[in-house]
Amino acid sequence: MAQWQKEGWLHVGDERNPPPWGRIPKPEDIIGSVLLQDGQIQAKTYQAMPAYRLVTNKGLMQLSPALEQCLLDIAKQKLK
């Protein structure tokens, strides 16, 4: 997604209520945002979305497979 968008803020949303391609998720479905420059995520630019909800009328939080794996890898590293 970052390589397609190239510049600006990329919203990281969960998968319980995905928007149509190219559209921004609803605020309660946006986990946070990161800044892109030249298609690359810029370090230390993550901003959490205050309106994000772990549970909505669409169900529980659902991460994409890639984001879930990233979270699991980091958690395993922290446990070592």
Protein Blocks (a to p, Z undefined) as FASTA:
>chain_A
ZZmnopacdddddfklccdehiacdfklmnbdcddeehiacehkaccdfkbcfbdfkbcc
dddfklmmmmmmmmmmmmZZ
